[in-house]
Amino acid sequence: MHIHLLAQGYKVWEIVQKGFTLTSDEQGNKNMVYDAKAKDLIISGLIEFFYLKVLSFKTAKEVWGMLENIYACVSHVKEAKLQIFKEKFEQLKMKEDEDIVAYVQRVNETINTLEGCGEPVDTKIVVRRILITLPTRFNPKVSVLEDRSNLTYISIDELNEILTAYEMRIKEEDGTSHLETTFVSSNKTSKDKQSLKEKTCNCKDEEKKEDEEEFADKEFSYFTWKMRKSTRKFKGKLSLICFDCGEVGHFSAKCPQKD
């Protein structure tokens, strides 16, 4: 409201601060207009509760004085409020999932509250507080900044810009590293699957071949045993083995490949 009143002209703000004496000359009329403008702006910004309280006041200075008594806390309340925000400032720490812009904004909010209560905070203290409360991922940059001879002259806004640029670089590098790791891992997994598939196929082929050879050996053995038991007359139901081509299912005399 102070800025809003001052923007209407210095005379408007001066009337709020010093008041005016009603006279019949031209300057007196101007002062009355300035006062009405200031009072209108102040009252328009009030909630209904405070609006009803200031209706009986005649000048902008009287309205402003009443609001000062309400909003500018009495000494013991002001002291308690200062203590709370001092502790809040000492406990400031950047969260792991928080970006630097959001963190600096939190710091500024705390500083503005302290200054609003009449407790200015040195910029050097704020800069130092930010640096010592950053997560470990900022350690390389913090070390470089601490080695700077002009660290005492760095502003909060400048520090914000430096750390924001560094944070963007970290995120970009982490993103690239993650993509490379994912690609290598995916490629390796694909190769492992292909190798496993080939091994499985080879194993199946070998097992099939072994089964067929084992079946042929058993059939031939059983055929030989039957021939010995039945005076060389085979009476079983199993397929015969051709002595010419080696295939099962026909005699040598009827072998289709004999010619």
Backbone hydrogen bonds, N-H to C=O, Kabsch-Sander energy under -0.5 kcal/mol:
donor,donor_aa,acceptor,acceptor_aa,energy
5,L,1,M,-2.6
6,L,2,H,-2.3
7,A,3,I,-2.0
8,Q,4,H,-0.6
8,Q,5,L,-1.0
9,G,6,L,-1.4
12,V,9,G,-0.7
13,W,9,G,-1.5
14,E,10,Y,-2.4
15,I,11,K,-2.0
16,V,12,V,-1.5
17,Q,13,W,-2.1
18,K,14,E,-3.1
19,G,14,E,-0.5
19,G,15,I,-2.0
22,L,20,F,-0.5
29,N,25,D,-1.6
30,K,26,E,-2.0
31,N,27,Q,-2.5
32,M,28,G,-1.8
33,V,29,N,-1.8
34,Y,30,K,-2.6
35,D,31,N,-2.4
36,A,32,M,-2.2
37,K,33,V,-2.4
38,A,34,Y,-2.4
39,K,35,D,-2.7
40,D,36,A,-2.3
41,L,37,K,-2.1
42,I,38,A,-2.3
43,I,39,K,-2.6
44,S,40,D,-2.0
45,G,41,L,-0.8
45,G,42,I,-1.0
46,L,43,I,-1.6
51,Y,47,I,-2.2
52,L,48,E,-2.1
53,K,49,F,-0.6
54,V,50,F,-1.3
55,L,51,Y,-0.6
57,F,54,V,-1.3
63,V,59,T,-1.7
64,W,60,A,-2.7
65,G,61,K,-2.3
66,M,62,E,-1.9
67,L,63,V,-2.0
68,E,64,W,-2.2
69,N,65,G,-1.7
70,I,66,M,-1.4
71,Y,67,L,-3.1
72,A,68,E,-2.1
73,C,71,Y,-1.3
78,K,74,V,-2.6
79,E,75,S,-2.3
80,A,76,H,-1.7
81,K,77,V,-2.3
82,L,78,K,-2.3
83,Q,79,E,-2.1
84,I,80,A,-1.9
85,F,81,K,-2.0
86,K,82,L,-2.0
87,E,83,Q,-2.0
88,K,84,I,-1.9
89,F,85,F,-1.9
90,E,86,K,-2.1
91,Q,87,E,-1.5
92,L,89,F,-1.0
94,M,133,T,-2.1
98,E,95,K,-1.3
103,Y,99,D,-1.9
104,V,100,I,-2.5
105,Q,101,V,-1.8
106,R,102,A,-1.8
107,V,103,Y,-2.2
108,N,104,V,-2.6
109,E,105,Q,-2.2
110,T,106,R,-1.8
111,I,107,V,-2.4
112,N,108,N,-2.9
113,T,109,E,-1.7
114,L,110,T,-2.0
115,E,111,I,-2.6
116,G,112,N,-2.2
117,C,113,T,-1.1
117,C,114,L,-0.5
118,G,115,E,-1.5
119,E,114,L,-2.4
126,V,122,D,-1.7
127,V,123,T,-2.8
128,R,124,K,-2.2
129,R,125,I,-2.3
130,I,126,V,-2.3
131,L,127,V,-2.2
132,I,128,R,-2.0
133,T,129,R,-0.7
133,T,130,I,-0.8
134,L,131,L,-0.9
138,F,135,P,-1.8
139,N,136,T,-1.9
142,V,138,F,-2.6
143,S,139,N,-2.4
144,V,140,P,-1.6
145,L,141,K,-2.4
146,E,142,V,-2.5
147,D,143,S,-1.1
148,R,145,L,-1.1
151,L,148,R,-1.0
153,Y,150,N,-1.5
154,I,151,L,-1.2
159,L,155,S,-2.3
160,N,156,I,-2.2
161,E,157,D,-2.1
162,I,158,E,-2.3
163,L,159,L,-2.5
164,T,160,N,-2.2
165,A,161,E,-2.2
166,Y,162,I,-2.0
167,E,163,L,-2.5
168,M,164,T,-2.2
169,R,165,A,-1.8
170,I,166,Y,-2.1
171,K,167,E,-2.4
172,E,168,M,-2.1
173,E,169,R,-2.3
174,D,170,I,-2.7
175,G,171,K,-2.3
176,T,172,E,-2.0
177,S,173,E,-2.5
178,H,174,D,-2.3
179,L,175,G,-2.0
180,E,176,T,-2.4
181,T,177,S,-2.5
182,T,178,H,-2.5
183,F,179,L,-2.5
184,V,180,E,-2.7
185,S,181,T,-2.7
186,S,182,T,-2.8
187,N,183,F,-2.8
188,K,184,V,-2.7
189,T,185,S,-2.6
190,S,186,S,-2.4
191,K,187,N,-2.3
192,D,188,K,-2.7
193,K,189,T,-2.5
194,Q,190,S,-2.3
195,S,191,K,-2.8
196,L,192,D,-2.6
197,K,193,K,-2.4
198,E,194,Q,-2.4
199,K,195,S,-2.6
200,T,196,L,-2.7
201,C,197,K,-2.7
202,N,198,E,-2.8
203,C,199,K,-2.7
204,K,200,T,-2.5
205,D,201,C,-2.7
206,E,202,N,-2.6
207,E,203,C,-2.7
208,K,204,K,-2.6
209,K,205,D,-2.4
210,E,206,E,-2.7
211,D,207,E,-2.6
212,E,208,K,-2.4
213,E,209,K,-2.5
214,E,210,E,-2.8
215,F,211,D,-2.7
216,A,212,E,-2.3
217,D,213,E,-2.5
218,K,214,E,-2.4
219,E,215,F,-2.4
220,F,216,A,-2.6
221,S,217,D,-2.5
222,Y,218,K,-2.8
223,F,219,E,-2.4
224,T,220,F,-2.4
225,W,221,S,-2.6
226,K,222,Y,-2.3
227,M,223,F,-2.0
228,R,224,T,-1.9
229,K,225,W,-2.1
230,S,226,K,-1.8
231,T,228,R,-0.8
232,R,227,M,-4.0
233,K,230,S,-1.6
234,F,232,R,-0.6
242,C,240,L,-0.5
242,C,247,E,-3.3
246,G,242,C,-1.3
249,G,240,L,-3.7
250,H,240,L,-0.6
254,K,251,F,-0.6
255,C,252,S,-1.3
258,K,255,C,-1.3
